[in-house]
Amino acid sequence: MKILSVIGARPQFVKEAVIQNEINKFDDIEEIVVHTGQHYDSNMSGVFFDVLNMRKPEYNLGIKASKHGEMTGKMLIELEKVMLKEKPDIVLLYGDTNSTLAGAISASKLKIKTAHVEAGLRQKPKDMPEEINRILTDRISSYLFSPSSLGIENLRNEGITDNVYFVGDVMYDVFLKMKPKFDYSLMDELNLKENDYIMMTLHRDFNVDIPEKLEKILEEVNKISKEIKVVFPIHPRTKKRIQEFGFEDLVSDIMITEPIDYLKLMGLTQHCYKVVTDSGGYQKEAYFSGKQACIVMPDTGWRELIDCGFNVLTDEDKIYDNVMNMGKGNYVENIYGDGNASQKIISILREKF
């Protein structure tokens, strides 16, 4: 079996790395990895290459563009060339990026089967680019690997039932593999005590690019910081907006750090009290760590964590109340499987081919 894996953003590198580890166990599988060039941050991704031993992609298309249509179009052209040359049995796709959609369309037009990892996620608003990419990719994929039972239900409600599998979340595989290497050194450096600080991340454009909204978020978090420490590894985009809008006073009592790598972030998360975030990945990683998260978003693709009563969605003016009054929540185990999603995915593909 020959697999062509398409990746284009940091989370996809991480997922591919753990899938690649599983593929390497079998002599009857050949894999070709294509990096579209959409996004890659060596500071954020390097640790996964080091720990998970991911090899460099065979192809780097170097495609970057500011407009969705232009980017996706260029990817279609170049991915088609690669697929015609490599002639894979199946194209493996991850998540909800333009790279994902371009890979799905290119393969489908060439009558090559596709497999979508993270199938079935749904999130409002329906016109957001990621949601469009998810829905279209699921519509034309040959095999759909869902991280949760809710994903299966979403697909069933849309009439998609063939070759749909609940395999669990590959990011939980990653979490368990990396856990022995979590770095707790910042606990001492920042003088933190267990269950006595809040972890916060914030980077979404709808939160940080609107002055009135960012101001309210920071006012709410500043109120929290009067009662419990708030540790805030700051995203470059958010840092720039705080300076641009003149909001430095609102973060004077918050423990701001430079961006930290995955191992340090998970080390801090393991011992925090609660999490405040607008990151899709981090709200799951908080759950993996047994920590509740207050999600500063109108909706989330990981709706299971809201529906079970563990995490909460919040408006910008209710962050303080939601964080301070969350209680212990209802922790439900194994929502995202048991940590062997990558094994299940490759096992199913080997059986099919």
Secondary structure, DSSP 8 states (H G I E B T S, - for coil): -EEEEEE-SHHHHHHHHHHHHHHTT-TT-EEEEEE-SS---HHHHHHHHHHH-----SEE-----SSHHHHHHHHHHHHHHHHHHH--SEEEEETTSHHHHHHHHHHHHTT-EEEEETTT---S-TTSHHHHHHHHHHHH-SEEEESSHHHHHHHHHTT--TTEEE---HHHHHHHHHGGG---HHHHHTT--TTSEEEE----HHHHSSHHHHHHHHHHHHHHHTTSEEEEE--HHHHHHHHHHT-GGGGTTSEEE----HHHHHHHHHT-SEEEE--HHHHHHHHHTT--EEE-SS--S-THHHHTTSSEE--GGGHHHHHHT--S----TTTT-SS-HHHHHHHHHHHH-
